[in-house]
Amino acid sequence: MVRYPLERLYEEIAYIAYYFHWPHEQIMRMEHRERQQWVAEIGKINRRLNDALDDGRGF
C-alpha cells in the first residue's frame, strides 16, 4: 500500500485553509481527490488574478 506523503498533506491543508478559511477538520474529512481539486481551483483563481494584475486590469 502506498501512502500519501505527510508533508504534501500538510501543504494541501495549509493552502486550502489559507485561501478559503475552512477549518482543519473540514479539510481533513475530504477525500484526497477532492482536496486536490480544491488546490487546483485555488491555483486557477490565483493565476487569473495575477494575469489581470499583469494586464493592468486589477481585480
PyMOL Python script that loads the backbone (N, CA, C, O; Angstrom):
from pymol import cmd

cmd.read_pdbstr("""\
ATOM      1  N   MET A   1       0.842  -1.182   0.000  1.00  0.00           N
ATOM      2  CA  MET A   1       0.000   0.000   0.000  1.00  0.00           C
ATOM      3  C   MET A   1       0.890   1.249   0.000  1.00  0.00           C
ATOM      4  O   MET A   1       1.822   1.357   0.797  1.00  0.00           O
ATOM      5  N   VAL A   2       0.596   2.168  -0.885  1.00  0.00           N
ATOM      6  CA  VAL A   2       1.349   3.413  -0.979  1.00  0.00           C
ATOM      7  C   VAL A   2       0.619   4.474  -0.177  1.00  0.00           C
ATOM      8  O   VAL A   2      -0.585   4.677  -0.335  1.00  0.00           O
ATOM      9  N   ARG A   3       1.361   5.142   0.678  1.00  0.00           N
ATOM     10  CA  ARG A   3       0.766   6.198   1.497  1.00  0.00           C
ATOM     11  C   ARG A   3       1.066   7.555   0.887  1.00  0.00           C
ATOM     12  O   ARG A   3       2.099   7.756   0.249  1.00  0.00           O
ATOM     13  N   TYR A   4       0.154   8.468   1.095  1.00  0.00           N
ATOM     14  CA  TYR A   4       0.331   9.835   0.624  1.00  0.00           C
ATOM     15  C   TYR A   4       1.334  10.520   1.547  1.00  0.00           C
ATOM     16  O   TYR A   4       1.200  10.411   2.766  1.00  0.00           O
ATOM     17  N   PRO A   5       2.325  11.216   1.018  1.00  0.00           N
ATOM     18  CA  PRO A   5       3.343  11.852   1.862  1.00  0.00           C
ATOM     19  C   PRO A   5       2.723  12.859   2.834  1.00  0.00           C
ATOM     20  O   PRO A   5       1.950  13.729   2.434  1.00  0.00           O
ATOM     21  N   LEU A   6       3.070  12.729   4.090  1.00  0.00           N
ATOM     22  CA  LEU A   6       2.509  13.582   5.130  1.00  0.00           C
ATOM     23  C   LEU A   6       2.810  15.057   4.863  1.00  0.00           C
ATOM     24  O   LEU A   6       1.958  15.916   5.090  1.00  0.00           O
ATOM     25  N   GLU A   7       4.006  15.347   4.385  1.00  0.00           N
ATOM     26  CA  GLU A   7       4.366  16.733   4.090  1.00  0.00           C
ATOM     27  C   GLU A   7       3.440  17.326   3.025  1.00  0.00           C
ATOM     28  O   GLU A   7       3.038  18.485   3.128  1.00  0.00           O
ATOM     29  N   ARG A   8       3.107  16.546   2.021  1.00  0.00           N
ATOM     30  CA  ARG A   8       2.206  17.015   0.955  1.00  0.00           C
ATOM     31  C   ARG A   8       0.805  17.252   1.507  1.00  0.00           C
ATOM     32  O   ARG A   8       0.143  18.219   1.131  1.00  0.00           O
ATOM     33  N   LEU A   9       0.356  16.380   2.390  1.00  0.00           N
ATOM     34  CA  LEU A   9      -0.952  16.547   3.021  1.00  0.00           C
ATOM     35  C   LEU A   9      -1.006  17.868   3.781  1.00  0.00           C
ATOM     36  O   LEU A   9      -1.977  18.616   3.661  1.00  0.00           O
ATOM     37  N   TYR A  10       0.030  18.155   4.558  1.00  0.00           N
ATOM     38  CA  TYR A  10       0.082  19.418   5.299  1.00  0.00           C
ATOM     39  C   TYR A  10       0.068  20.615   4.347  1.00  0.00           C
ATOM     40  O   TYR A  10      -0.590  21.619   4.622  1.00  0.00           O
ATOM     41  N   GLU A  11       0.780  20.513   3.246  1.00  0.00           N
ATOM     42  CA  GLU A  11       0.791  21.602   2.266  1.00  0.00           C
ATOM     43  C   GLU A  11      -0.607  21.856   1.714  1.00  0.00           C
ATOM     44  O   GLU A  11      -1.038  23.005   1.617  1.00  0.00           O
ATOM     45  N   GLU A  12      -1.310  20.796   1.354  1.00  0.00           N
ATOM     46  CA  GLU A  12      -2.667  20.942   0.815  1.00  0.00           C
ATOM     47  C   GLU A  12      -3.591  21.575   1.843  1.00  0.00           C
ATOM     48  O   GLU A  12      -4.352  22.488   1.525  1.00  0.00           O
ATOM     49  N   ILE A  13      -3.524  21.089   3.073  1.00  0.00           N
ATOM     50  CA  ILE A  13      -4.390  21.612   4.132  1.00  0.00           C
ATOM     51  C   ILE A  13      -4.104  23.089   4.366  1.00  0.00           C
ATOM     52  O   ILE A  13      -5.030  23.897   4.448  1.00  0.00           O
ATOM     53  N   ALA A  14      -2.834  23.444   4.474  1.00  0.00           N
ATOM     54  CA  ALA A  14      -2.469  24.836   4.719  1.00  0.00           C
ATOM     55  C   ALA A  14      -2.918  25.739   3.570  1.00  0.00           C
ATOM     56  O   ALA A  14      -3.414  26.842   3.799  1.00  0.00           O
ATOM     57  N   TYR A  15      -2.744  25.273   2.354  1.00  0.00           N
ATOM     58  CA  TYR A  15      -3.101  26.048   1.163  1.00  0.00           C
ATOM     59  C   TYR A  15      -4.598  26.326   1.130  1.00  0.00           C
ATOM     60  O   TYR A  15      -5.016  27.466   0.928  1.00  0.00           O
ATOM     61  N   ILE A  16      -5.398  25.296   1.325  1.00  0.00           N
ATOM     62  CA  ILE A  16      -6.855  25.456   1.300  1.00  0.00           C
ATOM     63  C   ILE A  16      -7.320  26.315   2.467  1.00  0.00           C
ATOM     64  O   ILE A  16      -8.148  27.208   2.290  1.00  0.00           O
ATOM     65  N   ALA A  17      -6.796  26.052   3.651  1.00  0.00           N
ATOM     66  CA  ALA A  17      -7.201  26.817   4.832  1.00  0.00           C
ATOM     67  C   ALA A  17      -6.830  28.293   4.678  1.00  0.00           C
ATOM     68  O   ALA A  17      -7.602  29.171   5.063  1.00  0.00           O
ATOM     69  N   TYR A  18      -5.666  28.563   4.124  1.00  0.00           N
ATOM     70  CA  TYR A  18      -5.207  29.940   3.954  1.00  0.00           C
ATOM     71  C   TYR A  18      -6.124  30.722   3.015  1.00  0.00           C
ATOM     72  O   TYR A  18      -6.507  31.852   3.316  1.00  0.00           O
ATOM     73  N   TYR A  19      -6.469  30.130   1.901  1.00  0.00           N
ATOM     74  CA  TYR A  19      -7.247  30.849   0.900  1.00  0.00           C
ATOM     75  C   TYR A  19      -8.750  30.839   1.158  1.00  0.00           C
ATOM     76  O   TYR A  19      -9.426  31.830   0.882  1.00  0.00           O
ATOM     77  N   PHE A  20      -9.275  29.754   1.673  1.00  0.00           N
ATOM     78  CA  PHE A  20     -10.726  29.655   1.859  1.00  0.00           C
ATOM     79  C   PHE A  20     -11.160  29.784   3.312  1.00  0.00           C
ATOM     80  O   PHE A  20     -12.353  29.889   3.598  1.00  0.00           O
ATOM     81  N   HIS A  21     -10.203  29.778   4.226  1.00  0.00           N
ATOM     82  CA  HIS A  21     -10.501  29.921   5.659  1.00  0.00           C
ATOM     83  C   HIS A  21     -11.411  28.812   6.178  1.00  0.00           C
ATOM     84  O   HIS A  21     -12.221  29.032   7.079  1.00  0.00           O
ATOM     85  N   TRP A  22     -11.274  27.635   5.610  1.00  0.00           N
ATOM     86  CA  TRP A  22     -12.035  26.483   6.070  1.00  0.00           C
ATOM     87  C   TRP A  22     -11.315  25.850   7.248  1.00  0.00           C
ATOM     88  O   TRP A  22     -10.084  25.849   7.287  1.00  0.00           O
ATOM     89  N   PRO A  23     -12.050  25.316   8.200  1.00  0.00           N
ATOM     90  CA  PRO A  23     -11.405  24.704   9.368  1.00  0.00           C
ATOM     91  C   PRO A  23     -10.683  23.400   9.013  1.00  0.00           C
ATOM     92  O   PRO A  23     -11.049  22.691   8.075  1.00  0.00           O
ATOM     93  N   HIS A  24      -9.657  23.119   9.793  1.00  0.00           N
ATOM     94  CA  HIS A  24      -8.825  21.923   9.613  1.00  0.00           C
ATOM     95  C   HIS A  24      -9.673  20.659   9.526  1.00  0.00           C
ATOM     96  O   HIS A  24      -9.454  19.826   8.647  1.00  0.00           O
ATOM     97  N   GLU A  25     -10.626  20.512  10.420  1.00  0.00           N
ATOM     98  CA  GLU A  25     -11.447  19.297  10.466  1.00  0.00           C
ATOM     99  C   GLU A  25     -12.215  19.094   9.167  1.00  0.00           C
ATOM    100  O   GLU A  25     -12.330  17.971   8.677  1.00  0.00           O
ATOM    101  N   GLN A  26     -12.733  20.167   8.618  1.00  0.00           N
ATOM    102  CA  GLN A  26     -13.496  20.075   7.373  1.00  0.00           C
ATOM    103  C   GLN A  26     -12.595  19.634   6.222  1.00  0.00           C
ATOM    104  O   GLN A  26     -12.984  18.796   5.408  1.00  0.00           O
ATOM    105  N   ILE A  27     -11.420  20.187   6.158  1.00  0.00           N
ATOM    106  CA  ILE A  27     -10.486  19.830   5.085  1.00  0.00           C
ATOM    107  C   ILE A  27     -10.025  18.388   5.244  1.00  0.00           C
ATOM    108  O   ILE A  27      -9.900  17.669   4.253  1.00  0.00           O
ATOM    109  N   MET A  28      -9.771  17.958   6.469  1.00  0.00           N
ATOM    110  CA  MET A  28      -9.305  16.589   6.717  1.00  0.00           C
ATOM    111  C   MET A  28     -10.366  15.544   6.371  1.00  0.00           C
ATOM    112  O   MET A  28     -10.028  14.407   6.044  1.00  0.00           O
ATOM    113  N   ARG A  29     -11.625  15.914   6.438  1.00  0.00           N
ATOM    114  CA  ARG A  29     -12.695  14.966   6.101  1.00  0.00           C
ATOM    115  C   ARG A  29     -12.819  14.747   4.594  1.00  0.00           C
ATOM    116  O   ARG A  29     -13.477  13.803   4.155  1.00  0.00           O
ATOM    117  N   MET A  30     -12.200  15.603   3.816  1.00  0.00           N
ATOM    118  CA  MET A  30     -12.276  15.472   2.359  1.00  0.00           C
ATOM    119  C   MET A  30     -11.456  14.279   1.891  1.00  0.00           C
ATOM    120  O   MET A  30     -10.433  13.926   2.478  1.00  0.00           O
ATOM    121  N   GLU A  31     -11.933  13.681   0.831  1.00  0.00           N
ATOM    122  CA  GLU A  31     -11.146  12.647   0.171  1.00  0.00           C
ATOM    123  C   GLU A  31      -9.945  13.317  -0.503  1.00  0.00           C
ATOM    124  O   GLU A  31      -9.975  14.504  -0.827  1.00  0.00           O
ATOM    125  N   HIS A  32      -8.919  12.546  -0.698  1.00  0.00           N
ATOM    126  CA  HIS A  32      -7.692  13.050  -1.318  1.00  0.00           C
ATOM    127  C   HIS A  32      -7.981  13.753  -2.646  1.00  0.00           C
ATOM    128  O   HIS A  32      -7.485  14.854  -2.889  1.00  0.00           O
ATOM    129  N   ARG A  33      -8.764  13.131  -3.482  1.00  0.00           N
ATOM    130  CA  ARG A  33      -9.074  13.693  -4.803  1.00  0.00           C
ATOM    131  C   ARG A  33      -9.802  15.033  -4.683  1.00  0.00           C
ATOM    132  O   ARG A  33      -9.536  15.953  -5.456  1.00  0.00           O
ATOM    133  N   GLU A  34     -10.716  15.148  -3.721  1.00  0.00           N
ATOM    134  CA  GLU A  34     -11.438  16.406  -3.542  1.00  0.00           C
ATOM    135  C   GLU A  34     -10.489  17.518  -3.095  1.00  0.00           C
ATOM    136  O   GLU A  34     -10.573  18.646  -3.581  1.00  0.00           O
ATOM    137  N   ARG A  35      -9.582  17.192  -2.162  1.00  0.00           N
ATOM    138  CA  ARG A  35      -8.597  18.194  -1.736  1.00  0.00           C
ATOM    139  C   ARG A  35      -7.760  18.652  -2.918  1.00  0.00           C
ATOM    140  O   ARG A  35      -7.495  19.846  -3.062  1.00  0.00           O
ATOM    141  N   GLN A  36      -7.345  17.731  -3.756  1.00  0.00           N
ATOM    142  CA  GLN A  36      -6.547  18.097  -4.929  1.00  0.00           C
ATOM    143  C   GLN A  36      -7.339  18.990  -5.884  1.00  0.00           C
ATOM    144  O   GLN A  36      -6.781  19.904  -6.491  1.00  0.00           O
ATOM    145  N   GLN A  37      -8.630  18.724  -6.014  1.00  0.00           N
ATOM    146  CA  GLN A  37      -9.465  19.565  -6.881  1.00  0.00           C
ATOM    147  C   GLN A  37      -9.534  20.992  -6.346  1.00  0.00           C
ATOM    148  O   GLN A  37      -9.445  21.950  -7.114  1.00  0.00           O
ATOM    149  N   TRP A  38      -9.693  21.134  -5.021  1.00  0.00           N
ATOM    150  CA  TRP A  38      -9.748  22.469  -4.440  1.00  0.00           C
ATOM    151  C   TRP A  38      -8.412  23.186  -4.580  1.00  0.00           C
ATOM    152  O   TRP A  38      -8.381  24.388  -4.844  1.00  0.00           O
ATOM    153  N   VAL A  39      -7.307  22.465  -4.407  1.00  0.00           N
ATOM    154  CA  VAL A  39      -5.983  23.061  -4.608  1.00  0.00           C
ATOM    155  C   VAL A  39      -5.861  23.567  -6.048  1.00  0.00           C
ATOM    156  O   VAL A  39      -5.361  24.668  -6.279  1.00  0.00           O
ATOM    157  N   ALA A  40      -6.309  22.778  -6.997  1.00  0.00           N
ATOM    158  CA  ALA A  40      -6.255  23.185  -8.405  1.00  0.00           C
ATOM    159  C   ALA A  40      -7.125  24.413  -8.660  1.00  0.00           C
ATOM    160  O   ALA A  40      -6.717  25.317  -9.388  1.00  0.00           O
ATOM    161  N   GLU A  41      -8.309  24.454  -8.072  1.00  0.00           N
ATOM    162  CA  GLU A  41      -9.203  25.605  -8.263  1.00  0.00           C
ATOM    163  C   GLU A  41      -8.596  26.877  -7.683  1.00  0.00           C
ATOM    164  O   GLU A  41      -8.681  27.941  -8.297  1.00  0.00           O
ATOM    165  N   ILE A  42      -7.989  26.776  -6.514  1.00  0.00           N
ATOM    166  CA  ILE A  42      -7.335  27.942  -5.913  1.00  0.00           C
ATOM    167  C   ILE A  42      -6.213  28.421  -6.826  1.00  0.00           C
ATOM    168  O   ILE A  42      -6.031  29.622  -7.020  1.00  0.00           O
ATOM    169  N   GLY A  43      -5.470  27.483  -7.380  1.00  0.00           N
ATOM    170  CA  GLY A  43      -4.405  27.841  -8.314  1.00  0.00           C
ATOM    171  C   GLY A  43      -4.942  28.586  -9.523  1.00  0.00           C
ATOM    172  O   GLY A  43      -4.338  29.562  -9.967  1.00  0.00           O
ATOM    173  N   LYS A  44      -6.071  28.136 -10.060  1.00  0.00           N
ATOM    174  CA  LYS A  44      -6.689  28.815 -11.212  1.00  0.00           C
ATOM    175  C   LYS A  44      -7.102  30.239 -10.847  1.00  0.00           C
ATOM    176  O   LYS A  44      -6.875  31.176 -11.612  1.00  0.00           O
ATOM    177  N   ILE A  45      -7.705  30.388  -9.682  1.00  0.00           N
ATOM    178  CA  ILE A  45      -8.123  31.719  -9.218  1.00  0.00           C
ATOM    179  C   ILE A  45      -6.911  32.637  -9.128  1.00  0.00           C
ATOM    180  O   ILE A  45      -6.945  33.773  -9.601  1.00  0.00           O
ATOM    181  N   ASN A  46      -5.841  32.139  -8.519  1.00  0.00           N
ATOM    182  CA  ASN A  46      -4.633  32.953  -8.372  1.00  0.00           C
ATOM    183  C   ASN A  46      -4.026  33.325  -9.720  1.00  0.00           C
ATOM    184  O   ASN A  46      -3.568  34.454  -9.900  1.00  0.00           O
ATOM    185  N   ARG A  47      -4.017  32.397 -10.661  1.00  0.00           N
ATOM    186  CA  ARG A  47      -3.477  32.699 -11.987  1.00  0.00           C
ATOM    187  C   ARG A  47      -4.304  33.780 -12.684  1.00  0.00           C
ATOM    188  O   ARG A  47      -3.751  34.689 -13.302  1.00  0.00           O
ATOM    189  N   ARG A  48      -5.637  33.676 -12.582  1.00  0.00           N
ATOM    190  CA  ARG A  48      -6.495  34.693 -13.213  1.00  0.00           C
ATOM    191  C   ARG A  48      -6.257  36.066 -12.587  1.00  0.00           C
ATOM    192  O   ARG A  48      -6.165  37.071 -13.293  1.00  0.00           O
ATOM    193  N   LEU A  49      -6.160  36.101 -11.259  1.00  0.00           N
ATOM    194  CA  LEU A  49      -5.915  37.376 -10.585  1.00  0.00           C
ATOM    195  C   LEU A  49      -4.555  37.951 -10.969  1.00  0.00           C
ATOM    196  O   LEU A  49      -4.435  39.146 -11.235  1.00  0.00           O
ATOM    197  N   ASN A  50      -3.545  37.107 -10.996  1.00  0.00           N
ATOM    198  CA  ASN A  50      -2.208  37.573 -11.378  1.00  0.00           C
ATOM    199  C   ASN A  50      -2.181  38.053 -12.825  1.00  0.00           C
ATOM    200  O   ASN A  50      -1.548  39.064 -13.131  1.00  0.00           O
ATOM    201  N   ASP A  51      -2.857  37.341 -13.709  1.00  0.00           N
ATOM    202  CA  ASP A  51      -2.919  37.758 -15.110  1.00  0.00           C
ATOM    203  C   ASP A  51      -3.615  39.108 -15.238  1.00  0.00           C
ATOM    204  O   ASP A  51      -3.185  39.961 -16.015  1.00  0.00           O
ATOM    205  N   ALA A  52      -4.687  39.301 -14.479  1.00  0.00           N
ATOM    206  CA  ALA A  52      -5.413  40.568 -14.520  1.00  0.00           C
ATOM    207  C   ALA A  52      -4.528  41.704 -14.021  1.00  0.00           C
ATOM    208  O   ALA A  52      -4.543  42.796 -14.589  1.00  0.00           O
ATOM    209  N   LEU A  53      -3.764  41.457 -12.974  1.00  0.00           N
ATOM    210  CA  LEU A  53      -2.861  42.489 -12.463  1.00  0.00           C
ATOM    211  C   LEU A  53      -1.757  42.796 -13.467  1.00  0.00           C
ATOM    212  O   LEU A  53      -1.395  43.956 -13.664  1.00  0.00           O
ATOM    213  N   ASP A  54      -1.227  41.759 -14.096  1.00  0.00           N
ATOM    214  CA  ASP A  54      -0.173  41.949 -15.097  1.00  0.00           C
ATOM    215  C   ASP A  54      -0.679  42.733 -16.306  1.00  0.00           C
ATOM    216  O   ASP A  54       0.077  43.483 -16.924  1.00  0.00           O
ATOM    217  N   ASP A  55      -1.952  42.560 -16.643  1.00  0.00           N
ATOM    218  CA  ASP A  55      -2.544  43.256 -17.787  1.00  0.00           C
ATOM    219  C   ASP A  55      -3.046  44.648 -17.417  1.00  0.00           C
ATOM    220  O   ASP A  55      -3.536  45.381 -18.277  1.00  0.00           O
ATOM    221  N   GLY A  56      -2.926  45.018 -16.141  1.00  0.00           N
ATOM    222  CA  GLY A  56      -3.364  46.328 -15.697  1.00  0.00           C
ATOM    223  C   GLY A  56      -4.849  46.438 -15.448  1.00  0.00           C
ATOM    224  O   GLY A  56      -5.366  47.539 -15.264  1.00  0.00           O
ATOM    225  N   ARG A  57      -5.548  45.311 -15.440  1.00  0.00           N
ATOM    226  CA  ARG A  57      -6.996  45.343 -15.228  1.00  0.00           C
ATOM    227  C   ARG A  57      -7.351  45.385 -13.756  1.00  0.00           C
ATOM    228  O   ARG A  57      -8.449  45.820 -13.407  1.00  0.00           O
ATOM    229  N   GLY A  58      -6.471  44.955 -12.893  1.00  0.00           N
ATOM    230  CA  GLY A  58      -6.785  44.897 -11.470  1.00  0.00           C
ATOM    231  C   GLY A  58      -7.808  43.827 -11.194  1.00  0.00           C
ATOM    232  O   GLY A  58      -7.974  42.898 -11.985  1.00  0.00           O
ATOM    233  N   PHE A  59      -8.489  43.950 -10.084  1.00  0.00           N
ATOM    234  CA  PHE A  59      -9.474  42.938  -9.686  1.00  0.00           C
ATOM    235  C   PHE A  59     -10.767  43.270 -10.334  1.00  0.00           C
ATOM    236  O   PHE A  59     -11.752  42.556 -10.147  1.00  0.00           O
TER     237      PHE A  59
END
""", "prot")
cmd.dss("prot")
cmd.show_as("cartoon", "prot")
cmd.util.cbc("prot")
cmd.orient("prot")
